[in-house]
Amino acid sequence: MSALERWEPRTLFPDLFEWLESPFGMTRPIMGPGMRIEHFTEAGEYVIRAELPDLDPDKDVEITVSGGVLRIHAERHEEKKEDRRTEFRYGSFTRSMILPADVKIDDVKAAYDKGILTVRIPMPKAVKQETKRISIDK
């Protein structure tokens, strides 16, 4: 098998293929997904990490929880002016995640470090399920 036969464009451009193959890919901006996230559980917490480089978390990022849904909204406004040209990057990005049931909103914590926003949500303690045999009346 030659190297050309093993070449898989999907491995080199995964965002492009994700964008093209998504159900509403053509309605998304050309830039592809705006906010990459990962989420997992760790040490009794539900952790959400979002890539938000070059943003000021105090001005550009808003995190809200309502109706069992956590929403991360970020806006980028960047402009560089030089002698004869100007460059700008701007955009609005929003991601929403359904939270586990019985999460206490007051316990949600967020931190921003080196372009990564980390949101930690303590998981509610699971109620121990009892098994009880129910007798059938005759």
Summary of the structure (lengths in Angstrom):
residues: 138
radius of gyration: 22.0
end to end distance: 72.5
largest distance: 92.8
contacts: 274
relative contact order: 0.17
helix: 19%
strand: 41%
